[in-house]
């Protein structure tokens, strides 16, 4: 029995050990195999696949305009002024193990979008109870050295003309007496053709929708007398003196909080001179003008000038001032009625002087045709006393003519075009740069409705008869064209700055609205992440304003030969169609001709 009992006890111990081993084997199997497999499956399910989570590309909204959009006050502004990127949110990285392959984290794009600081200004349009919604203008309070101080020192504003009398009456100059019955009894002044700086600024003071809150402004006006500034220093001064005020101005503006809204792209200023006085190409002392329009900050702003560059995008043409500045709508209507009922005995007329120093000028041939025609009238303008210097003589001739010839002067444009249209005379242009590509805010795109175009080469090379060309136009068409010209009169004149027209929009109103429209389009394009034009080429700037509604790209144009830009180093030149290429010499000659064309 003792032997038997010993064997049984040993068997029991072996059985217990075997059961214990089996139990631990089951426990280990359950822990490492079953639970391990379940955890792996869960990790695999939680782990996003790379193909699903990783976007094929990150979309960057890049705007053409180098602006820094401002966030709401509670949010810091973005670091990159050009690119808007939604911030990615990264999911936690999974723990790697022997049975899984590491996969990159999923990128979750935020739907939050930045808010531009001009949104408030755009939203004013939605307030139907606010008559100024979308029309507010903020005016910078510039130091007086940029404007009023120049008027106090008015004797230095021109080398040949005492501008003091022309800056009186809010920039209109002395009143004109209606001795010969050519004018109206009210609203006529001996206005200098380069006085737009002060006229425009004084009109702005009467603007109904001024605001002291720049965040509401549809545009921001800079009352810098840029034309008067350069007029003081063009002759006999070095480039440092010529550039001084422009550099001070932009430095002052860039420190202002209003500048930060759009980096100046909502700013505009006015200069009553041609653009070439502000586009000095080099740092040579002998080069012409200052470099205002080439300063980086000024390239952001819009500059309104009486003649713009066809090859640059930061200046815009506005009308030269005429002699007529009505204070009431009734004065405009009475003048228009009078121009409609005048008897016009001359088929065409020309007031101007030849340009013997310019072999490309067609003025000599035009003068000859006027002299040799029984239906043409000539008023020769040259140095010394001349009827051409008397506003009454000029306006009387225009009022008695069906067509008024408007060739280029020293530059593309001339004040005479606006004087003639004020008289209800149909203008005849010989270069598209004299009006059609200049005053696109104020004149119809379809130039045939109000004018006649005779290419310069038709006169220069083919010796076409102007008289015969004009006689080919049917009488009924001439009547319609003249009515169209007379209907344009309100938008081509500057109303008296001390008053405001009630129903008529004058040149000031048209210009301000055009600037507002331009800034508004720019703001909306920025929000939408698009540009206004496809493949924009600045050297083709003259083409874009001529595009039809919905067009976004400027291709070839029939007027391309007229605007062949001179190569660097060329001092002017001839384009493919005989047009005069504008250069510093043209601007310089334009100044010299002031001695001849000044109002007595």
C-alpha positions in Angstrom: 0.0 0.0 0.0 2.8 2.4 0.7 4.2 1.8 -2.7 0.9 2.1 -4.3 0.1 5.3 -2.4 3.4 6.8 -3.5 2.7 6.2 -7.1 -0.8 7.8 -6.9 0.6 10.8 -5.2 3.2 11.3 -7.9 0.5 10.9 -10.6 -1.6 13.6 -8.9 1.3 16.0 -8.8 2.0 15.4 -12.5 -1.6 15.9 -13.4 -1.7 19.2 -11.5 1.4 20.4 -13.2 0.0 19.5 -16.6 -3.3 21.3 -15.8 -1.4 24.3 -14.6 0.8 24.4 -17.7 -2.3 24.0 -19.9 -4.1 26.8 -18.1 -1.1 29.2 -18.5 -0.8 28.2 -22.1 -4.5 29.0 -22.7 -4.1 32.3 -20.9 -1.0 33.3 -22.9 -2.7 32.3 -26.1 -5.8 34.3 -25.4 -3.7 37.3 -24.4 -1.2 37.4 -27.2 -3.1 35.9 -30.1 -6.8 36.7 -29.6 -6.5 40.1 -27.9 -3.5 41.0 -30.0 -5.3 40.3 -33.2 -8.3 42.4 -32.0 -6.1 45.4 -31.1 -4.4 45.2 -34.4 -7.7 45.2 -36.3 -8.9 48.2 -34.3 -5.6 50.0 -35.1 -6.0 49.2 -38.7 -9.5 50.5 -38.7 -8.5 53.7 -36.9 -5.5 54.2 -39.2 -6.6 56.2 -42.3 -5.3 55.1 -45.6 -2.7 57.4 -47.3 -4.6 57.5 -50.5 -7.8 58.7 -48.8 -6.3 61.2 -46.4 -3.5 62.8 -48.4 -4.8 65.4 -50.9 -3.3 65.3 -54.3 -2.2 68.9 -54.0 -2.7 71.8 -51.5 -4.6 74.6 -53.2 -3.0 78.1 -52.9 -5.2 81.1 -53.7 -2.7 83.7 -55.0 -4.0 87.1 -55.9 -2.3 89.2 -58.6 -2.2 92.2 -56.3 0.5 92.3 -53.6 -1.7 93.1 -50.7 -1.9 91.9 -47.1 -5.5 91.1 -46.1 -6.2 92.1 -42.5 -7.9 89.7 -40.1 -10.6 90.7 -37.7 -9.3 92.5 -34.6 -9.3 89.3 -32.5 -7.2 87.4 -35.0 -3.6 88.1 -35.9 -2.9 89.1 -39.5 -1.4 86.3 -41.7 2.3 86.2 -42.2 2.3 85.7 -45.9 0.8 88.7 -47.8 0.3 86.8 -51.0 -0.9 83.4 -50.1 -4.0 82.2 -48.2 -3.7 78.6 -46.9 -6.2 76.8 -44.7 -4.3 75.5 -41.7 -4.1 71.7 -41.5 -5.1 69.8 -38.3 -2.9 66.7 -37.9 -4.4 63.5 -36.3 -2.3 61.6 -33.7 0.3 59.3 -35.2 -0.4 55.6 -34.6 2.1 53.4 -32.7 4.1 51.2 -35.0 4.2 47.5 -34.3 5.4 44.4 -36.0 2.2 43.7 -37.8 1.4 47.2 -39.2 3.0 49.6 -41.6 3.4 53.2 -40.7 1.2 55.6 -42.7 1.5 59.4 -42.8 -1.0 61.5 -40.8 -4.2 62.7 -42.3 -4.5 66.4 -43.1 -7.8 68.0 -42.2 -8.4 71.3 -44.0 -10.0 74.1 -42.0 -13.0 75.9 -43.6 -12.2 79.2 -41.9 -11.5 82.0 -44.4 -9.6 85.2 -43.7 -11.6 88.4 -43.5 -10.3 91.4 -45.4 -10.4 94.8 -43.5 -12.3 96.4 -46.4 -15.3 94.1 -46.0 -17.1 96.7 -43.9 -16.8 99.2 -46.7 -18.2 96.8 -49.3 -21.1 96.0 -47.0 -22.3 99.6 -46.9 -23.7 99.0 -50.4 -26.3 96.6 -48.8 -27.7 99.4 -46.6 -30.5 100.6 -48.8 -31.3 103.4 -46.4 -27.8 104.9 -46.8 -27.6 107.1 -49.9 -23.8 107.0 -49.6 -23.5 103.2 -49.3 -20.6 102.2 -51.5 -19.7 105.8 -52.3 -17.8 107.1 -49.2 -14.5 108.9 -49.8 -11.9 109.4 -47.1 -9.6 112.4 -47.7 -6.1 112.4 -46.2 -5.3 115.5 -44.1 -2.0 116.2 -45.7 0.5 118.7 -44.3 0.0 122.1 -46.0 3.4 121.9 -47.8 1.8 119.3 -50.2 -1.0 121.7 -51.3 -2.0 125.0 -49.8 1.6 126.3 -49.3 2.1 126.0 -53.1 -0.9 128.4 -53.7 0.6 130.9 -51.3 3.7 130.9 -53.4 1.8 130.9 -56.6 4.2 133.1 -58.5 6.7 130.2 -58.7 4.2 127.7 -60.2 5.1 128.4 -63.8 8.2 129.8 -65.6 6.2 131.9 -68.1 2.7 132.4 -66.5 1.7 134.1 -63.4 -0.5 131.4 -61.9 -1.7 133.6 -59.0 -4.7 134.9 -61.0 -5.5 131.4 -62.2 -5.7 129.9 -58.7 -8.4 132.4 -57.7 -12.1 131.5 -57.5 -11.3 128.0 -56.2 -9.0 127.4 -59.2 -11.3 128.7 -62.0 -9.4 131.9 -62.5 -10.9 135.3 -63.2 -14.4 135.6 -64.6 -14.9 136.1 -68.4 -17.1 139.0 -69.4 -19.6 138.1 -72.1 -18.9 141.3 -74.2 -19.3 139.6 -77.6 -22.2 137.4 -76.6 -20.1 134.2 -77.1 -20.5 132.9 -73.6 -23.3 132.7 -71.1 -23.7 135.5 -68.6 -22.7 133.2 -65.7 -20.3 130.4 -65.2 -17.4 131.4 -67.5 -13.8 131.8 -66.4 -10.3 132.3 -67.8 -9.3 128.8 -66.6 -5.7 127.7 -67.0 -5.5 124.3 -68.7 -3.3 122.9 -66.0 -5.4 123.9 -63.0 -7.1 120.6 -62.4 -5.1 120.0 -59.2 -6.9 122.7 -57.2 -10.2 122.5 -59.1 -10.6 118.8 -58.3 -9.5 119.2 -54.6 -12.0 122.0 -54.1 -14.8 119.9 -55.8 -13.9 117.1 -53.4 -14.7 119.4 -50.4 -18.3 119.6 -51.7 -18.6 115.8 -52.2 -21.7 114.6 -50.3 -20.3 111.3 -49.2 -17.1 112.2 -47.3 -16.2 110.2 -44.3 -13.8 110.4 -41.4 -13.9 106.6 -41.0 -11.5 105.1 -43.5 -12.9 101.6 -42.9 -16.1 102.8 -44.6 -14.3 104.3 -47.6 -14.8 103.0 -51.1 -11.7 105.0 -52.1 -9.2 107.3 -50.4 -8.2 110.7 -51.9 -4.8 112.2 -51.6 -5.0 116.0 -52.1 -1.4 116.4 -53.3 -1.0 119.1 -55.9 1.4 116.9 -58.0 1.1 119.1 -61.1 1.8 122.3 -59.3 4.7 120.7 -57.5 6.6 119.6 -60.6 5.8 122.8 -62.4 8.0 124.7 -59.9 11.2 122.6 -60.5 11.2 121.3 -64.1 13.6 124.0 -65.3 16.9 124.7 -63.7 16.6 122.2 -60.8 18.4 118.9 -60.1 16.6 115.6 -59.8 16.8 115.7 -56.0 14.8 118.8 -55.8 12.3 117.5 -58.4 11.7 114.3 -56.5 11.7 115.7 -53.0 8.0 116.3 -52.5 7.0 113.0 -54.1 9.3 111.0 -51.9 8.1 112.8 -48.8 4.5 112.2 -49.8 4.8 108.4 -50.2 6.8 108.2 -47.0 4.1 110.0 -45.1 1.3 107.9 -46.7 3.0 104.6 -45.9 3.1 105.4 -42.2 -0.6 106.0 -42.1 -3.0 103.2 -40.9 -5.3 104.0 -43.9 -2.5 102.8 -46.2 -2.5 99.3 -44.6 -6.0 98.6 -45.8 -4.9 97.8 -49.3 -1.3 99.0 -49.4 -2.4 102.1 -51.3 -4.4 100.4 -54.0 -7.5 102.2 -52.9 -5.7 105.6 -53.0 -5.9 108.1 -55.8 -4.6 111.6 -56.5 -4.9 114.1 -59.3 -2.3 115.9 -61.4 -3.3 118.5 -63.9 -0.4 117.8 -66.3 0.6 115.1 -68.8 1.9 111.9 -67.4 5.4 112.4 -69.0 6.2 115.1 -66.5 6.1 112.3 -63.8 7.9 109.5 -65.6 11.6 110.2 -65.5 13.3 107.1 -66.8 16.8 107.6 -65.3 18.8 109.4 -62.6 20.6 111.6 -65.1 20.3 115.3 -64.3 19.5 116.0 -68.0 16.5 113.6 -68.0 13.0 115.2 -67.9 10.6 115.4 -65.0 10.4 113.6 -61.7 9.9 109.9 -60.9 6.6 110.0 -59.0 4.8 107.5 -61.2 7.7 105.1 -61.0 7.9 105.0 -57.2 6.8 101.6 -55.9 4.1 103.1 -53.6 2.8 105.3 -56.4 2.5 102.3 -58.7 -0.1 101.0 -56.2 -2.1 104.2 -56.3 -4.2 105.6 -59.2 -3.1 109.0 -60.6 -5.6 111.0 -62.7 -3.8 113.1 -65.3 -4.9 115.1 -68.3 -2.9 112.7 -70.5 -2.1 109.2 -69.5 0.5 106.7 -70.8 -0.7 104.0 -73.1 1.9 101.6 -71.7 1.3 102.0 -67.9 -1.5 100.9 -65.6 -1.3 103.4 -62.8 -2.5 106.6 -64.5 -5.9 107.5 -66.1 -6.9 110.3 -68.4 -9.4 113.0 -67.3 -10.6 116.0 -69.3 -8.6 119.2 -69.5 -10.6 122.0 -67.8 -12.6 124.2 -70.2 -13.8 127.8 -69.7 -17.3 126.8 -68.6 -18.0 126.0 -64.9 -21.7 126.0 -64.2 -23.1 126.3 -60.7 -26.6 125.1 -61.5 -28.2 122.5 -63.8 -30.1 125.1 -65.5 -26.9 126.8 -66.8 -25.9 123.5 -68.4 -29.3 122.9 -70.0 -29.4 126.5 -71.4 -26.0 126.1 -72.9 -26.8 122.8 -74.5 -30.0 124.2 -76.1 -28.1 127.1 -77.5 -25.5 124.9 -79.1 -28.2 122.7 -80.7 -29.8 125.7 -82.4 -26.6 127.5 -83.7 -26.1 128.0 -87.4 -22.7 126.6 -88.4 -21.3 128.2 -91.6 -18.0 126.4 -91.7 -17.6 122.7 -92.5 -14.4 122.4 -90.5 -12.0 124.6 -88.6 -8.6 124.4 -86.9 -7.0 126.5 -84.1 -3.3 125.9 -83.6 0.3 126.5 -84.7 2.5 124.4 -86.9 5.3 122.3 -85.5 8.2 122.9 -87.9 10.7 121.2 -85.6 8.7 118.0 -85.7 9.0 116.3 -89.2 6.3 113.8 -88.2 3.7 116.4 -87.4 0.8 116.8 -89.8 -0.1 120.2 -88.6 1.5 122.0 -91.5 -0.6 120.0 -94.0 -3.8 120.6 -92.0 -3.1 124.4 -92.0 -2.5 124.3 -95.7 -5.8 122.5 -96.3 -7.6 125.0 -94.2 -6.1 127.9 -96.1 -7.0 126.3 -99.5 -10.6 125.5 -98.6 -13.7 127.7 -99.1 -15.4 125.8 -96.3 -12.5 125.6 -93.8 -11.7 128.2 -91.1 -8.2 128.7 -89.7 -7.2 130.4 -86.5 -3.4 130.5 -86.3 -1.7 130.4 -82.9 1.8 131.5 -82.6 4.1 133.6 -80.4 3.0 137.1 -79.6 -0.5 138.6 -79.7 -3.0 136.4 -81.5 -6.8 135.8 -81.5 -6.0 132.2 -80.7 -5.1 133.4 -77.2 -8.6 135.0 -76.7 -11.2 132.5 -75.4 -14.0 134.4 -77.1 -12.3 134.1 -80.5 -11.7 130.3 -80.1 -15.2 129.6 -78.9 -16.8 131.7 -81.6 -15.0 129.8 -84.3 -15.9 126.4 -82.8 -19.5 127.4 -82.4 -19.7 128.3 -86.1 -18.1 124.9 -87.3 -19.6 121.5 -87.9 -16.2 119.7 -87.5 -13.1 120.8 -85.5 -9.7 119.3 -86.4 -7.8 118.0 -83.4 -4.3 116.6 -84.5 -1.6 115.8 -82.0 0.3 118.7 -80.4 3.6 118.1 -78.7 2.0 115.2 -77.0 -1.1 113.1 -77.8 -3.7 115.3 -76.4 -4.8 119.0 -76.3 -7.3 121.1 -74.4 -8.8 122.3 -77.7 -10.6 119.0 -78.1 -12.7 119.7 -75.0 -13.3 123.4 -75.9 -14.6 122.3 -79.3 -16.9 119.7 -77.9 -18.2 122.3 -75.4 -19.1 124.3 -78.4 -21.0 121.4 -80.0 -18.4 120.9 -82.7 -17.7 117.3 -83.8 -14.0 116.5 -83.2 -11.9 115.0 -85.9 -9.0 113.0 -84.5 -5.9 111.7 -86.3 -4.4 109.5 -83.6 -6.3 107.2 -81.2 -4.1 108.4 -78.4 -5.6 111.9 -78.7 -8.9 110.8 -77.1 -10.1 107.2 -77.7 -7.5 105.4 -75.5 -7.3 108.4 -73.1 -10.7 109.4 -71.8 -12.4 106.0 -71.6 -14.3 107.0 -68.4 -15.8 110.1 -70.1 -16.2 109.3 -73.8 -18.2 106.4 -75.4 -16.2 103.3 -76.5 -17.9 103.6 -79.9 -16.0 106.7 -81.1 -17.9 106.8 -84.4 -21.0 108.1 -82.5 -19.5 111.4 -81.7 -16.3 111.9 -83.7 -14.5 111.3 -87.0 -11.2 109.4 -87.2 -8.7 110.1 -90.1 -5.4 108.2 -89.6 -2.4 110.5 -89.8 -0.9 108.5 -92.7 -4.0 109.5 -94.8 -2.8 113.1 -94.5 0.9 112.6 -94.3 1.5 110.1 -97.1 -1.7 109.9 -99.1 -2.5 113.6 -99.0 -6.2 112.8 -98.5 -8.5 115.8 -98.7 -10.1 116.5 -95.3 -12.9 118.5 -97.0 -13.8 115.6 -99.3 -13.7 113.0 -96.5 -16.1 115.1 -94.3 -18.5 115.9 -97.2 -19.0 112.1 -97.6 -20.7 111.9 -94.3 -24.5 112.0 -94.7 -26.3 115.1 -93.3 -28.5 113.0 -91.0 -25.5 111.3 -89.6 -23.8 114.6 -89.0 -26.9 115.8 -87.1 -26.9 112.8 -84.9 -23.2 113.1 -84.1 -23.6 116.7 -83.2 -26.4 115.9 -80.8 -24.3 113.2 -79.2 -21.4 115.6 -78.7 -23.8 118.2 -77.1 -25.2 115.5 -74.8 -21.7 114.6 -73.6 -21.0 118.2 -72.4 -21.9 117.7 -68.7 -19.4 114.9 -68.2 -16.6 116.8 -70.0 -16.8 120.0 -67.8 -15.9 120.7 -64.2 -18.8 122.4 -62.3 -18.0 125.4 -60.0 -16.2 123.9 -57.0 -18.1 126.2 -54.7 -21.4 124.5 -55.6 -22.7 121.2 -56.9 -25.0 120.2 -59.8 -28.2 118.5 -58.7 -29.0 116.0 -61.5 -26.0 116.3 -63.9 -22.8 114.4 -63.5 -19.8 116.5 -64.3 -16.2 115.4 -65.1 -15.4 115.2 -61.4 -18.4 113.0 -60.6 -17.6 110.6 -63.5 -14.0 110.4 -62.4 -14.7 109.7 -58.7 -17.3 107.0 -59.6 -14.8 105.4 -62.0 -12.2 105.2 -59.3 -14.8 103.7 -56.8 -15.8 101.1 -59.4 -12.1 100.2 -60.0 -11.4 99.8 -56.3 -14.6 97.8 -55.8 -13.7 95.4 -58.6 -10.3 94.9 -57.2 -11.6 94.2 -53.7 -14.2 91.7 -55.0 -11.5 90.0 -57.1 -9.3 89.7 -54.0 -12.1 88.0 -52.0 -12.8 85.6 -54.9 -9.1 84.9 -55.4 -9.1 86.0 -59.0 -7.6 88.7 -61.2 -9.5 91.1 -63.4 -7.7 90.1 -66.6 -6.1 87.0 -67.9 -2.4 87.2 -68.8 -2.3 90.9 -68.0 0.5 92.8 -69.9 1.1 96.3 -68.6 2.6 97.5 -71.9 -0.8 96.8 -73.5 -2.6 98.9 -70.8 -4.4 101.0 -73.4 -6.3 98.0 -74.7 -8.0 96.8 -71.5 -10.4 99.7 -71.1 -11.6 99.1 -74.7 -12.6 95.5 -73.9 -16.2 94.6 -74.2 -18.2 93.3 -71.1 -17.0 89.9 -70.0 -13.7 90.0 -72.0 -10.7 89.1 -69.9 -7.8 89.1 -72.3 -6.5 91.7 -74.7 -5.3 90.3 -78.0 -4.2 92.0 -81.3 -5.8 95.4 -82.1 -6.1 97.5 -85.2 -4.5 100.3 -83.4 -1.3 98.4 -82.4 0.9 100.2 -84.9 0.0 103.5 -83.3 1.4 102.4 -80.0 4.7 100.8 -80.8 6.7 101.5 -77.8 10.2 102.9 -78.4 13.1 100.7 -77.3 15.2 101.7 -74.3 17.7 104.4 -75.3 15.6 105.6 -78.2 14.7 109.3 -78.1 11.3 109.0 -79.6 10.7 107.5 -83.0 8.1 106.8 -85.6 5.6 104.0 -85.2 4.3 101.8 -88.0 1.5 104.1 -88.9 3.3 107.4 -88.7 2.2 108.3 -85.2 4.5 110.4 -83.0 6.1 108.4 -80.2 5.9 110.3 -76.9 9.2 111.1 -75.3 10.8 113.5 -72.8 11.2 115.9 -75.7 7.5 116.0 -76.3 6.9 116.9 -72.6 9.6 119.5 -72.8 8.1 121.0 -76.0 4.7 121.0 -74.4 6.0 123.2 -71.6 7.6 125.6 -74.1 4.4 125.9 -76.0 2.7 127.2 -72.8 4.5 130.5 -73.6 2.5 130.5 -76.9 -0.8 129.1 -75.7 -1.2 130.9 -72.4 -4.5 132.8 -71.9 -4.2 136.5 -71.9 
